[in-house]
Amino acid sequence: MKPLRSIHPVKKQPVSPLTKC
């Protein structure tokens, strides 16, 4: 559960606002 790993998929996926929430 690292922040870097979460940012990687979030930036690659179109669900940026959904993952950020």
N, C-alpha and C positions, 0 to 999 in steps of 0.2 A: 504493500500500500504506500508506494512512494509518490511524491508530487510530480516527479519527472515523468514517471510512467503514465500518470493520469493526464498530464499535459500532452504527451505524445499522441495518444489515441484521440484525445479531444480535438487536437488541431487537425488531425488527419480525417476524423469523422465529421459529418455535417451536423452532428448533434452537440454543438459547442455550448449553447445556452442550457441545454438539458443536463449535460454532464457537470457544468459549472454550478448549477443549482444543487 
